[in-house]
Amino acid sequence: MSSYEGTAALTLDAGLEVVLDVVESVVGEAFGLADRVASSVGEVFADGDSVRRGDLTGVADLVHPALTDPDGRVQGAGFVAAVDVLADSRWWLEWFMLSNGSAERLVVDTDPRGENFYDYGSLPWYDVPRTTGRRHITGPYVDYLCTDDYTLTFTVPVLAGERFVGVAGADVRVFTFEKAVLPCLRATRRTVAIVNDQGRVVLSNSARHVSGTLLRTPYASYPIDDLPLSLVDLS
């Protein structure tokens, strides 16, 4: 898994260890749900040659409890099909989002002839897992389609054997990520940031490095487990 390339290895102390634990907890919740959806959908495709939209009901069964959990951090989740893998739809999103306390299906135009056709094939949260075969974190970015807020999207490839059939994923608001991680980030008494593998700041305790800032200078860094994230010393 690629990560931010720093100038040197960041030495961890007790405070930074706490940051790592909290980040892994939040990210693990999102990727854990994505992995469960991917496993469920992969089994559906493995069991039949002609899979239809109605065969994907297991996605809702997995996603709804996570979205409506009052202690949960996921705002949206589901499965996005590869083109032409479904028998009754060339393009399809089996995706749900939290709205007014309940999980609702995301409705988009999946007809290529439509004026508002949602062509997701080239978007990073879909394209990177498809082309690399690895899980990916997209963002921070403003998600005008689902959360209408600054968002992180966690996606994994869905495979049936060796065949790519789509991606499974979960959305977490940046505000939710900040609420969980920022207190321990501030408690480190060091100027540090959580950075994605493109060198973009996800979260920091520096007013000069807000979410979304692209780091153009290498800093000492520490890869966070096997995630596409690094802990970076900005001092």
Secondary structure, DSSP 8 states (H G I E B T S, - for coil): ------SSB----HHHHHHHHHHHHHHHHHHHHHHHHHHHHHHHHHH-SSB-GGGGHHHHHHHHHHHH-TT----EEEEEE-TT-BSS-SS-EEEEEEETTEEEE---B--TTSTTB---TTSHHHHHHHHHSS-EEEEEEEETTTTSEEEEEEEEEEEETTEEEEEEEEEEEHHHHHHHHHHHHHHT-S-EEEEETTSBEEEES-TTS-TT-B--S---EEE-TTSSEEEEE--
